[in-house]
Amino acid sequence: MIETIRRLLQENGRLHTPIENLPNNADLYQAGLTPFAAIRTMLALEEAFDVEFPVNMLRRQSFSSIDAIVGCLTELKSVADARQAA
């Protein structure tokens, strides 16, 4: 999952700092992520992971770091898995 997130950030994030130099807890906004690039990244994440970010996750905090993105995707995947099991 992390490798895919890093690749999508590399392709869509327009970061000033190379993604390979950023730890998972680095502030992506300090690394150059703009609101527009965050939206581009979110759309790429939705396609790659077959999820849809709900309105309550459309906030700066959700895309503040790779760790934050992993947390959101993990939550979305667990909700999707629970729906499929029901």
PDB file of N, CA, C and O in Angstrom:
ATOM      1  N   MET A   1       0.830  -1.194   0.000  1.00  0.00           N
ATOM      2  CA  MET A   1       0.000   0.000   0.000  1.00  0.00           C
ATOM      3  C   MET A   1       0.875   1.258   0.000  1.00  0.00           C
ATOM      4  O   MET A   1       0.628   2.195  -0.759  1.00  0.00           O
ATOM      5  N   ILE A   2       1.892   1.265   0.855  1.00  0.00           N
ATOM      6  CA  ILE A   2       2.730   2.460   0.976  1.00  0.00           C
ATOM      7  C   ILE A   2       3.466   2.745  -0.335  1.00  0.00           C
ATOM      8  O   ILE A   2       3.617   3.903  -0.722  1.00  0.00           O
ATOM      9  N   GLU A   3       3.918   1.704  -1.009  1.00  0.00           N
ATOM     10  CA  GLU A   3       4.620   1.909  -2.276  1.00  0.00           C
ATOM     11  C   GLU A   3       3.697   2.555  -3.308  1.00  0.00           C
ATOM     12  O   GLU A   3       4.117   3.432  -4.062  1.00  0.00           O
ATOM     13  N   THR A   4       2.445   2.117  -3.336  1.00  0.00           N
ATOM     14  CA  THR A   4       1.475   2.693  -4.273  1.00  0.00           C
ATOM     15  C   THR A   4       1.188   4.145  -3.919  1.00  0.00           C
ATOM     16  O   THR A   4       1.122   4.997  -4.804  1.00  0.00           O
ATOM     17  N   ILE A   5       1.018   4.431  -2.641  1.00  0.00           N
ATOM     18  CA  ILE A   5       0.779   5.815  -2.204  1.00  0.00           C
ATOM     19  C   ILE A   5       1.955   6.696  -2.599  1.00  0.00           C
ATOM     20  O   ILE A   5       1.760   7.793  -3.124  1.00  0.00           O
ATOM     21  N   ARG A   6       3.161   6.232  -2.355  1.00  0.00           N
ATOM     22  CA  ARG A   6       4.359   7.004  -2.712  1.00  0.00           C
ATOM     23  C   ARG A   6       4.421   7.250  -4.229  1.00  0.00           C
ATOM     24  O   ARG A   6       4.749   8.351  -4.669  1.00  0.00           O
ATOM     25  N   ARG A   7       4.109   6.235  -5.008  1.00  0.00           N
ATOM     26  CA  ARG A   7       4.124   6.392  -6.468  1.00  0.00           C
ATOM     27  C   ARG A   7       3.092   7.428  -6.909  1.00  0.00           C
ATOM     28  O   ARG A   7       3.377   8.276  -7.754  1.00  0.00           O
ATOM     29  N   LEU A   8       1.889   7.353  -6.331  1.00  0.00           N
ATOM     30  CA  LEU A   8       0.834   8.297  -6.710  1.00  0.00           C
ATOM     31  C   LEU A   8       1.171   9.717  -6.266  1.00  0.00           C
ATOM     32  O   LEU A   8       0.853  10.679  -6.964  1.00  0.00           O
ATOM     33  N   LEU A   9       1.811   9.849  -5.110  1.00  0.00           N
ATOM     34  CA  LEU A   9       2.260  11.175  -4.677  1.00  0.00           C
ATOM     35  C   LEU A   9       3.342  11.707  -5.611  1.00  0.00           C
ATOM     36  O   LEU A   9       3.361  12.895  -5.933  1.00  0.00           O
ATOM     37  N   GLN A  10       4.231  10.837  -6.039  1.00  0.00           N
ATOM     38  CA  GLN A  10       5.285  11.228  -6.983  1.00  0.00           C
ATOM     39  C   GLN A  10       4.659  11.729  -8.287  1.00  0.00           C
ATOM     40  O   GLN A  10       5.105  12.729  -8.851  1.00  0.00           O
ATOM     41  N   GLU A  11       3.634  11.036  -8.757  1.00  0.00           N
ATOM     42  CA  GLU A  11       2.994  11.372 -10.031  1.00  0.00           C
ATOM     43  C   GLU A  11       2.064  12.579  -9.939  1.00  0.00           C
ATOM     44  O   GLU A  11       1.951  13.340 -10.900  1.00  0.00           O
ATOM     45  N   ASN A  12       1.394  12.767  -8.795  1.00  0.00           N
ATOM     46  CA  ASN A  12       0.333  13.774  -8.691  1.00  0.00           C
ATOM     47  C   ASN A  12       0.576  14.869  -7.660  1.00  0.00           C
ATOM     48  O   ASN A  12      -0.065  15.919  -7.712  1.00  0.00           O
ATOM     49  N   GLY A  13       1.493  14.638  -6.725  1.00  0.00           N
ATOM     50  CA  GLY A  13       1.641  15.544  -5.594  1.00  0.00           C
ATOM     51  C   GLY A  13       2.405  16.822  -5.851  1.00  0.00           C
ATOM     52  O   GLY A  13       2.267  17.788  -5.100  1.00  0.00           O
ATOM     53  N   ARG A  14       3.215  16.845  -6.910  1.00  0.00           N
ATOM     54  CA  ARG A  14       4.011  18.039  -7.234  1.00  0.00           C
ATOM     55  C   ARG A  14       4.811  18.528  -6.028  1.00  0.00           C
ATOM     56  O   ARG A  14       4.846  19.721  -5.730  1.00  0.00           O
ATOM     57  N   LEU A  15       5.445  17.590  -5.349  1.00  0.00           N
ATOM     58  CA  LEU A  15       6.202  17.914  -4.144  1.00  0.00           C
ATOM     59  C   LEU A  15       7.549  18.532  -4.500  1.00  0.00           C
ATOM     60  O   LEU A  15       8.145  18.198  -5.524  1.00  0.00           O
ATOM     61  N   HIS A  16       8.026  19.448  -3.634  1.00  0.00           N
ATOM     62  CA  HIS A  16       9.345  20.057  -3.803  1.00  0.00           C
ATOM     63  C   HIS A  16      10.440  19.089  -3.386  1.00  0.00           C
ATOM     64  O   HIS A  16      11.557  19.141  -3.902  1.00  0.00           O
ATOM     65  N   THR A  17      10.116  18.214  -2.459  1.00  0.00           N
ATOM     66  CA  THR A  17      11.060  17.237  -1.934  1.00  0.00           C
ATOM     67  C   THR A  17      10.798  15.895  -2.607  1.00  0.00           C
ATOM     68  O   THR A  17       9.646  15.470  -2.695  1.00  0.00           O
ATOM     69  N   PRO A  18      11.837  15.223  -3.080  1.00  0.00           N
ATOM     70  CA  PRO A  18      11.618  13.900  -3.677  1.00  0.00           C
ATOM     71  C   PRO A  18      10.949  12.955  -2.682  1.00  0.00           C
ATOM     72  O   PRO A  18      11.331  12.899  -1.513  1.00  0.00           O
ATOM     73  N   ILE A  19       9.966  12.228  -3.148  1.00  0.00           N
ATOM     74  CA  ILE A  19       9.170  11.362  -2.275  1.00  0.00           C
ATOM     75  C   ILE A  19      10.037  10.337  -1.564  1.00  0.00           C
ATOM     76  O   ILE A  19       9.748   9.969  -0.426  1.00  0.00           O
ATOM     77  N   GLU A  20      11.092   9.870  -2.215  1.00  0.00           N
ATOM     78  CA  GLU A  20      11.954   8.868  -1.584  1.00  0.00           C
ATOM     79  C   GLU A  20      12.740   9.430  -0.399  1.00  0.00           C
ATOM     80  O   GLU A  20      13.274   8.665   0.404  1.00  0.00           O
ATOM     81  N   ASN A  21      12.817  10.749  -0.282  1.00  0.00           N
ATOM     82  CA  ASN A  21      13.512  11.380   0.843  1.00  0.00           C
ATOM     83  C   ASN A  21      12.589  11.681   2.019  1.00  0.00           C
ATOM     84  O   ASN A  21      13.045  12.158   3.057  1.00  0.00           O
ATOM     85  N   LEU A  22      11.315  11.410   1.867  1.00  0.00           N
ATOM     86  CA  LEU A  22      10.345  11.745   2.914  1.00  0.00           C
ATOM     87  C   LEU A  22       9.990  10.519   3.753  1.00  0.00           C
ATOM     88  O   LEU A  22       9.639   9.473   3.207  1.00  0.00           O
ATOM     89  N   PRO A  23      10.080  10.644   5.080  1.00  0.00           N
ATOM     90  CA  PRO A  23       9.577   9.556   5.924  1.00  0.00           C
ATOM     91  C   PRO A  23       8.047   9.538   5.868  1.00  0.00           C
ATOM     92  O   PRO A  23       7.422  10.505   5.431  1.00  0.00           O
ATOM     93  N   ASN A  24       7.465   8.450   6.305  1.00  0.00           N
ATOM     94  CA  ASN A  24       6.006   8.306   6.231  1.00  0.00           C
ATOM     95  C   ASN A  24       5.251   9.330   7.066  1.00  0.00           C
ATOM     96  O   ASN A  24       4.081   9.602   6.797  1.00  0.00           O
ATOM     97  N   ASN A  25       5.904   9.903   8.077  1.00  0.00           N
ATOM     98  CA  ASN A  25       5.220  10.881   8.928  1.00  0.00           C
ATOM     99  C   ASN A  25       5.541  12.325   8.545  1.00  0.00           C
ATOM    100  O   ASN A  25       5.135  13.249   9.250  1.00  0.00           O
ATOM    101  N   ALA A  26       6.259  12.538   7.444  1.00  0.00           N
ATOM    102  CA  ALA A  26       6.609  13.894   7.012  1.00  0.00           C
ATOM    103  C   ALA A  26       5.363  14.673   6.601  1.00  0.00           C
ATOM    104  O   ALA A  26       4.420  14.110   6.044  1.00  0.00           O
ATOM    105  N   ASP A  27       5.374  15.967   6.881  1.00  0.00           N
ATOM    106  CA  ASP A  27       4.276  16.856   6.502  1.00  0.00           C
ATOM    107  C   ASP A  27       4.331  17.083   4.991  1.00  0.00           C
ATOM    108  O   ASP A  27       5.241  17.743   4.488  1.00  0.00           O
ATOM    109  N   LEU A  28       3.366  16.540   4.283  1.00  0.00           N
ATOM    110  CA  LEU A  28       3.353  16.647   2.829  1.00  0.00           C
ATOM    111  C   LEU A  28       3.110  18.075   2.365  1.00  0.00           C
ATOM    112  O   LEU A  28       3.567  18.459   1.288  1.00  0.00           O
ATOM    113  N   TYR A  29       2.403  18.863   3.155  1.00  0.00           N
ATOM    114  CA  TYR A  29       2.165  20.253   2.772  1.00  0.00           C
ATOM    115  C   TYR A  29       3.458  21.058   2.870  1.00  0.00           C
ATOM    116  O   TYR A  29       3.704  21.932   2.039  1.00  0.00           O
ATOM    117  N   GLN A  30       4.282  20.774   3.869  1.00  0.00           N
ATOM    118  CA  GLN A  30       5.588  21.432   3.956  1.00  0.00           C
ATOM    119  C   GLN A  30       6.498  20.981   2.818  1.00  0.00           C
ATOM    120  O   GLN A  30       7.396  21.715   2.407  1.00  0.00           O
ATOM    121  N   ALA A  31       6.263  19.774   2.311  1.00  0.00           N
ATOM    122  CA  ALA A  31       7.055  19.243   1.200  1.00  0.00           C
ATOM    123  C   ALA A  31       6.557  19.749  -0.153  1.00  0.00           C
ATOM    124  O   ALA A  31       7.118  19.395  -1.190  1.00  0.00           O
ATOM    125  N   GLY A  32       5.504  20.578  -0.151  1.00  0.00           N
ATOM    126  CA  GLY A  32       5.036  21.203  -1.382  1.00  0.00           C
ATOM    127  C   GLY A  32       3.658  20.804  -1.869  1.00  0.00           C
ATOM    128  O   GLY A  32       3.210  21.301  -2.903  1.00  0.00           O
ATOM    129  N   LEU A  33       2.971  19.921  -1.156  1.00  0.00           N
ATOM    130  CA  LEU A  33       1.628  19.522  -1.581  1.00  0.00           C
ATOM    131  C   LEU A  33       0.681  20.716  -1.491  1.00  0.00           C
ATOM    132  O   LEU A  33       0.583  21.363  -0.448  1.00  0.00           O
ATOM    133  N   THR A  34      -0.008  20.999  -2.581  1.00  0.00           N
ATOM    134  CA  THR A  34      -0.995  22.076  -2.603  1.00  0.00           C
ATOM    135  C   THR A  34      -2.390  21.464  -2.519  1.00  0.00           C
ATOM    136  O   THR A  34      -2.542  20.261  -2.728  1.00  0.00           O
ATOM    137  N   PRO A  35      -3.404  22.258  -2.219  1.00  0.00           N
ATOM    138  CA  PRO A  35      -4.766  21.715  -2.211  1.00  0.00           C
ATOM    139  C   PRO A  35      -5.147  21.079  -3.552  1.00  0.00           C
ATOM    140  O   PRO A  35      -5.794  20.033  -3.575  1.00  0.00           O
ATOM    141  N   PHE A  36      -4.756  21.693  -4.652  1.00  0.00           N
ATOM    142  CA  PHE A  36      -5.063  21.125  -5.970  1.00  0.00           C
ATOM    143  C   PHE A  36      -4.363  19.782  -6.157  1.00  0.00           C
ATOM    144  O   PHE A  36      -4.971  18.827  -6.641  1.00  0.00           O
ATOM    145  N   ALA A  37      -3.096  19.704  -5.778  1.00  0.00           N
ATOM    146  CA  ALA A  37      -2.352  18.445  -5.899  1.00  0.00           C
ATOM    147  C   ALA A  37      -2.919  17.385  -4.961  1.00  0.00           C
ATOM    148  O   ALA A  37      -2.898  16.197  -5.284  1.00  0.00           O
ATOM    149  N   ALA A  38      -3.424  17.803  -3.805  1.00  0.00           N
ATOM    150  CA  ALA A  38      -4.049  16.851  -2.876  1.00  0.00           C
ATOM    151  C   ALA A  38      -5.295  16.237  -3.511  1.00  0.00           C
ATOM    152  O   ALA A  38      -5.550  15.043  -3.356  1.00  0.00           O
ATOM    153  N   ILE A  39      -6.066  17.046  -4.221  1.00  0.00           N
ATOM    154  CA  ILE A  39      -7.265  16.536  -4.896  1.00  0.00           C
ATOM    155  C   ILE A  39      -6.869  15.573  -6.015  1.00  0.00           C
ATOM    156  O   ILE A  39      -7.484  14.518  -6.170  1.00  0.00           O
ATOM    157  N   ARG A  40      -5.855  15.927  -6.789  1.00  0.00           N
ATOM    158  CA  ARG A  40      -5.376  15.026  -7.853  1.00  0.00           C
ATOM    159  C   ARG A  40      -4.922  13.698  -7.259  1.00  0.00           C
ATOM    160  O   ARG A  40      -5.213  12.629  -7.797  1.00  0.00           O
ATOM    161  N   THR A  41      -4.209  13.782  -6.150  1.00  0.00           N
ATOM    162  CA  THR A  41      -3.726  12.573  -5.479  1.00  0.00           C
ATOM    163  C   THR A  41      -4.895  11.757  -4.946  1.00  0.00           C
ATOM    164  O   THR A  41      -4.909  10.533  -5.074  1.00  0.00           O
ATOM    165  N   MET A  42      -5.875  12.428  -4.349  1.00  0.00           N
ATOM    166  CA  MET A  42      -7.044  11.731  -3.820  1.00  0.00           C
ATOM    167  C   MET A  42      -7.764  10.957  -4.929  1.00  0.00           C
ATOM    168  O   MET A  42      -8.139   9.801  -4.735  1.00  0.00           O
ATOM    169  N   LEU A  43      -7.956  11.586  -6.076  1.00  0.00           N
ATOM    170  CA  LEU A  43      -8.626  10.911  -7.192  1.00  0.00           C
ATOM    171  C   LEU A  43      -7.823   9.699  -7.664  1.00  0.00           C
ATOM    172  O   LEU A  43      -8.399   8.660  -7.987  1.00  0.00           O
ATOM    173  N   ALA A  44      -6.514   9.828  -7.703  1.00  0.00           N
ATOM    174  CA  ALA A  44      -5.662   8.697  -8.095  1.00  0.00           C
ATOM    175  C   ALA A  44      -5.737   7.579  -7.060  1.00  0.00           C
ATOM    176  O   ALA A  44      -5.755   6.401  -7.418  1.00  0.00           O
ATOM    177  N   LEU A  45      -5.782   7.943  -5.778  1.00  0.00           N
ATOM    178  CA  LEU A  45      -5.910   6.946  -4.710  1.00  0.00           C
ATOM    179  C   LEU A  45      -7.244   6.211  -4.814  1.00  0.00           C
ATOM    180  O   LEU A  45      -7.301   4.991  -4.662  1.00  0.00           O
ATOM    181  N   GLU A  46      -8.317   6.961  -5.073  1.00  0.00           N
ATOM    182  CA  GLU A  46      -9.634   6.333  -5.212  1.00  0.00           C
ATOM    183  C   GLU A  46      -9.625   5.298  -6.332  1.00  0.00           C
ATOM    184  O   GLU A  46     -10.177   4.208  -6.185  1.00  0.00           O
ATOM    185  N   GLU A  47      -9.007   5.642  -7.431  1.00  0.00           N
ATOM    186  CA  GLU A  47      -8.959   4.713  -8.564  1.00  0.00           C
ATOM    187  C   GLU A  47      -8.073   3.507  -8.250  1.00  0.00           C
ATOM    188  O   GLU A  47      -8.444   2.370  -8.539  1.00  0.00           O
ATOM    189  N   ALA A  48      -6.923   3.753  -7.669  1.00  0.00           N
ATOM    190  CA  ALA A  48      -5.968   2.669  -7.403  1.00  0.00           C
ATOM    191  C   ALA A  48      -6.481   1.677  -6.364  1.00  0.00           C
ATOM    192  O   ALA A  48      -6.244   0.474  -6.476  1.00  0.00           O
ATOM    193  N   PHE A  49      -7.185   2.187  -5.350  1.00  0.00           N
ATOM    194  CA  PHE A  49      -7.622   1.331  -4.248  1.00  0.00           C
ATOM    195  C   PHE A  49      -9.115   1.011  -4.290  1.00  0.00           C
ATOM    196  O   PHE A  49      -9.631   0.345  -3.392  1.00  0.00           O
ATOM    197  N   ASP A  50      -9.811   1.480  -5.324  1.00  0.00           N
ATOM    198  CA  ASP A  50     -11.240   1.222  -5.497  1.00  0.00           C
ATOM    199  C   ASP A  50     -12.037   1.626  -4.257  1.00  0.00           C
ATOM    200  O   ASP A  50     -12.824   0.848  -3.718  1.00  0.00           O
ATOM    201  N   VAL A  51     -11.809   2.864  -3.825  1.00  0.00           N
ATOM    202  CA  VAL A  51     -12.519   3.431  -2.684  1.00  0.00           C
ATOM    203  C   VAL A  51     -13.024   4.815  -3.081  1.00  0.00           C
ATOM    204  O   VAL A  51     -12.668   5.350  -4.131  1.00  0.00           O
ATOM    205  N   GLU A  52     -13.858   5.376  -2.219  1.00  0.00           N
ATOM    206  CA  GLU A  52     -14.317   6.748  -2.403  1.00  0.00           C
ATOM    207  C   GLU A  52     -14.193   7.462  -1.067  1.00  0.00           C
ATOM    208  O   GLU A  52     -14.749   7.022  -0.060  1.00  0.00           O
ATOM    209  N   PHE A  53     -13.456   8.569  -1.068  1.00  0.00           N
ATOM    210  CA  PHE A  53     -13.290   9.333   0.160  1.00  0.00           C
ATOM    211  C   PHE A  53     -14.601  10.053   0.481  1.00  0.00           C
ATOM    212  O   PHE A  53     -15.096  10.818  -0.346  1.00  0.00           O
ATOM    213  N   PRO A  54     -15.171   9.822   1.668  1.00  0.00           N
ATOM    214  CA  PRO A  54     -16.396  10.526   2.050  1.00  0.00           C
ATOM    215  C   PRO A  54     -16.078  11.978   2.426  1.00  0.00           C
ATOM    216  O   PRO A  54     -14.922  12.337   2.649  1.00  0.00           O
ATOM    217  N   VAL A  55     -17.098  12.777   2.488  1.00  0.00           N
ATOM    218  CA  VAL A  55     -16.944  14.201   2.780  1.00  0.00           C
ATOM    219  C   VAL A  55     -16.169  14.430   4.080  1.00  0.00           C
ATOM    220  O   VAL A  55     -15.351  15.347   4.157  1.00  0.00           O
ATOM    221  N   ASN A  56     -16.420  13.606   5.098  1.00  0.00           N
ATOM    222  CA  ASN A  56     -15.751  13.837   6.381  1.00  0.00           C
ATOM    223  C   ASN A  56     -14.245  13.594   6.319  1.00  0.00           C
ATOM    224  O   ASN A  56     -13.527  13.979   7.242  1.00  0.00           O
ATOM    225  N   MET A  57     -13.750  12.963   5.251  1.00  0.00           N
ATOM    226  CA  MET A  57     -12.304  12.766   5.089  1.00  0.00           C
ATOM    227  C   MET A  57     -11.682  13.794   4.143  1.00  0.00           C
ATOM    228  O   MET A  57     -10.468  13.788   3.938  1.00  0.00           O
ATOM    229  N   LEU A  58     -12.483  14.656   3.578  1.00  0.00           N
ATOM    230  CA  LEU A  58     -11.974  15.668   2.649  1.00  0.00           C
ATOM    231  C   LEU A  58     -11.504  16.883   3.432  1.00  0.00           C
ATOM    232  O   LEU A  58     -12.124  17.947   3.418  1.00  0.00           O
ATOM    233  N   ARG A  59     -10.396  16.685   4.109  1.00  0.00           N
ATOM    234  CA  ARG A  59      -9.815  17.764   4.916  1.00  0.00           C
ATOM    235  C   ARG A  59      -8.300  17.660   4.837  1.00  0.00           C
ATOM    236  O   ARG A  59      -7.745  16.611   4.508  1.00  0.00           O
ATOM    237  N   ARG A  60      -7.665  18.741   5.137  1.00  0.00           N
ATOM    238  CA  ARG A  60      -6.203  18.840   5.054  1.00  0.00           C
ATOM    239  C   ARG A  60      -5.517  17.738   5.856  1.00  0.00           C
ATOM    240  O   ARG A  60      -4.532  17.156   5.401  1.00  0.00           O
ATOM    241  N   GLN A  61      -6.023  17.459   7.016  1.00  0.00           N
ATOM    242  CA  GLN A  61      -5.435  16.467   7.919  1.00  0.00           C
ATOM    243  C   GLN A  61      -5.356  15.077   7.277  1.00  0.00           C
ATOM    244  O   GLN A  61      -4.407  14.338   7.540  1.00  0.00           O
ATOM    245  N   SER A  62      -6.317  14.714   6.454  1.00  0.00           N
ATOM    246  CA  SER A  62      -6.353  13.384   5.832  1.00  0.00           C
ATOM    247  C   SER A  62      -5.186  13.145   4.881  1.00  0.00           C
ATOM    248  O   SER A  62      -4.793  12.000   4.657  1.00  0.00           O
ATOM    249  N   PHE A  63      -4.630  14.217   4.320  1.00  0.00           N
ATOM    250  CA  PHE A  63      -3.550  14.106   3.345  1.00  0.00           C
ATOM    251  C   PHE A  63      -2.268  14.768   3.842  1.00  0.00           C
ATOM    252  O   PHE A  63      -1.397  15.124   3.048  1.00  0.00           O
ATOM    253  N   SER A  64      -2.159  14.929   5.152  1.00  0.00           N
ATOM    254  CA  SER A  64      -1.011  15.634   5.725  1.00  0.00           C
ATOM    255  C   SER A  64       0.271  14.819   5.711  1.00  0.00           C
ATOM    256  O   SER A  64       1.360  15.390   5.768  1.00  0.00           O
ATOM    257  N   SER A  65       0.167  13.505   5.637  1.00  0.00           N
ATOM    258  CA  SER A  65       1.350  12.635   5.612  1.00  0.00           C
ATOM    259  C   SER A  65       0.973  11.306   4.963  1.00  0.00           C
ATOM    260  O   SER A  65      -0.204  11.001   4.773  1.00  0.00           O
ATOM    261  N   ILE A  66       1.978  10.538   4.634  1.00  0.00           N
ATOM    262  CA  ILE A  66       1.718   9.200   4.100  1.00  0.00           C
ATOM    263  C   ILE A  66       1.013   8.367   5.159  1.00  0.00           C
ATOM    264  O   ILE A  66       0.093   7.612   4.846  1.00  0.00           O
ATOM    265  N   ASP A  67       1.439   8.501   6.411  1.00  0.00           N
ATOM    266  CA  ASP A  67       0.779   7.772   7.501  1.00  0.00           C
ATOM    267  C   ASP A  67      -0.706   8.123   7.589  1.00  0.00           C
ATOM    268  O   ASP A  67      -1.541   7.243   7.804  1.00  0.00           O
ATOM    269  N   ALA A  68      -1.039   9.407   7.423  1.00  0.00           N
ATOM    270  CA  ALA A  68      -2.441   9.829   7.479  1.00  0.00           C
ATOM    271  C   ALA A  68      -3.238   9.218   6.324  1.00  0.00           C
ATOM    272  O   ALA A  68      -4.378   8.792   6.508  1.00  0.00           O
ATOM    273  N   ILE A  69      -2.639   9.177   5.150  1.00  0.00           N
ATOM    274  CA  ILE A  69      -3.307   8.578   3.992  1.00  0.00           C
ATOM    275  C   ILE A  69      -3.528   7.087   4.221  1.00  0.00           C
ATOM    276  O   ILE A  69      -4.600   6.562   3.923  1.00  0.00           O
ATOM    277  N   VAL A  70      -2.514   6.407   4.750  1.00  0.00           N
ATOM    278  CA  VAL A  70      -2.650   4.978   5.066  1.00  0.00           C
ATOM    279  C   VAL A  70      -3.804   4.770   6.041  1.00  0.00           C
ATOM    280  O   VAL A  70      -4.601   3.847   5.870  1.00  0.00           O
ATOM    281  N   GLY A  71      -3.899   5.622   7.062  1.00  0.00           N
ATOM    282  CA  GLY A  71      -4.984   5.515   8.035  1.00  0.00           C
ATOM    283  C   GLY A  71      -6.350   5.658   7.385  1.00  0.00           C
ATOM    284  O   GLY A  71      -7.265   4.892   7.685  1.00  0.00           O
ATOM    285  N   CYS A  72      -6.491   6.627   6.504  1.00  0.00           N
ATOM    286  CA  CYS A  72      -7.764   6.825   5.800  1.00  0.00           C
ATOM    287  C   CYS A  72      -8.097   5.623   4.923  1.00  0.00           C
ATOM    288  O   CYS A  72      -9.224   5.129   4.942  1.00  0.00           O
ATOM    289  N   LEU A  73      -7.121   5.158   4.160  1.00  0.00           N
ATOM    290  CA  LEU A  73      -7.371   4.025   3.267  1.00  0.00           C
ATOM    291  C   LEU A  73      -7.687   2.754   4.042  1.00  0.00           C
ATOM    292  O   LEU A  73      -8.540   1.970   3.627  1.00  0.00           O
ATOM    293  N   THR A  74      -7.012   2.546   5.156  1.00  0.00           N
ATOM    294  CA  THR A  74      -7.280   1.376   5.990  1.00  0.00           C
ATOM    295  C   THR A  74      -8.706   1.421   6.515  1.00  0.00           C
ATOM    296  O   THR A  74      -9.412   0.413   6.515  1.00  0.00           O
ATOM    297  N   GLU A  75      -9.123   2.601   6.963  1.00  0.00           N
ATOM    298  CA  GLU A  75     -10.496   2.766   7.455  1.00  0.00           C
ATOM    299  C   GLU A  75     -11.508   2.525   6.335  1.00  0.00           C
ATOM    300  O   GLU A  75     -12.507   1.834   6.538  1.00  0.00           O
ATOM    301  N   LEU A  76     -11.254   3.087   5.166  1.00  0.00           N
ATOM    302  CA  LEU A  76     -12.173   2.910   4.042  1.00  0.00           C
ATOM    303  C   LEU A  76     -12.252   1.454   3.602  1.00  0.00           C
ATOM    304  O   LEU A  76     -13.332   0.958   3.283  1.00  0.00           O
ATOM    305  N   LYS A  77     -11.116   0.769   3.584  1.00  0.00           N
ATOM    306  CA  LYS A  77     -11.102  -0.644   3.194  1.00  0.00           C
ATOM    307  C   LYS A  77     -11.851  -1.502   4.211  1.00  0.00           C
ATOM    308  O   LYS A  77     -12.557  -2.433   3.824  1.00  0.00           O
ATOM    309  N   SER A  78     -11.710  -1.205   5.506  1.00  0.00           N
ATOM    310  CA  SER A  78     -12.403  -2.006   6.519  1.00  0.00           C
ATOM    311  C   SER A  78     -13.910  -1.799   6.442  1.00  0.00           C
ATOM    312  O   SER A  78     -14.673  -2.742   6.650  1.00  0.00           O
ATOM    313  N   VAL A  79     -14.346  -0.585   6.147  1.00  0.00           N
ATOM    314  CA  VAL A  79     -15.777  -0.316   5.970  1.00  0.00           C
ATOM    315  C   VAL A  79     -16.294  -1.064   4.744  1.00  0.00           C
ATOM    316  O   VAL A  79     -17.368  -1.665   4.788  1.00  0.00           O
ATOM    317  N   ALA A  80     -15.534  -1.029   3.657  1.00  0.00           N
ATOM    318  CA  ALA A  80     -15.947  -1.735   2.435  1.00  0.00           C
ATOM    319  C   ALA A  80     -15.999  -3.238   2.665  1.00  0.00           C
ATOM    320  O   ALA A  80     -16.920  -3.905   2.194  1.00  0.00           O
ATOM    321  N   ASP A  81     -15.019  -3.779   3.384  1.00  0.00           N
ATOM    322  CA  ASP A  81     -15.006  -5.215   3.677  1.00  0.00           C
ATOM    323  C   ASP A  81     -16.195  -5.610   4.551  1.00  0.00           C
ATOM    324  O   ASP A  81     -16.792  -6.667   4.347  1.00  0.00           O
ATOM    325  N   ALA A  82     -16.538  -4.764   5.524  1.00  0.00           N
ATOM    326  CA  ALA A  82     -17.674  -5.047   6.404  1.00  0.00           C
ATOM    327  C   ALA A  82     -18.981  -5.045   5.613  1.00  0.00           C
ATOM    328  O   ALA A  82     -19.866  -5.862   5.869  1.00  0.00           O
ATOM    329  N   ARG A  83     -19.100  -4.133   4.657  1.00  0.00           N
ATOM    330  CA  ARG A  83     -20.316  -4.082   3.831  1.00  0.00           C
ATOM    331  C   ARG A  83     -20.439  -5.329   2.961  1.00  0.00           C
ATOM    332  O   ARG A  83     -21.536  -5.857   2.773  1.00  0.00           O
ATOM    333  N   GLN A  84     -19.317  -5.793   2.436  1.00  0.00           N
ATOM    334  CA  GLN A  84     -19.347  -6.992   1.596  1.00  0.00           C
ATOM    335  C   GLN A  84     -19.690  -8.229   2.407  1.00  0.00           C
ATOM    336  O   GLN A  84     -20.333  -9.145   1.895  1.00  0.00           O
ATOM    337  N   ALA A  85     -19.269  -8.268   3.667  1.00  0.00           N
ATOM    338  CA  ALA A  85     -19.533  -9.426   4.524  1.00  0.00           C
ATOM    339  C   ALA A  85     -20.989  -9.472   4.978  1.00  0.00           C
ATOM    340  O   ALA A  85     -21.499 -10.538   5.324  1.00  0.00           O
ATOM    341  N   ALA A  86     -21.658  -8.320   4.978  1.00  0.00           N
ATOM    342  CA  ALA A  86     -23.042  -8.253   5.470  1.00  0.00           C
ATOM    343  C   ALA A  86     -24.039  -8.795   4.485  1.00  0.00           C
ATOM    344  O   ALA A  86     -25.238  -8.803   4.762  1.00  0.00           O
TER     345      ALA A  86
END
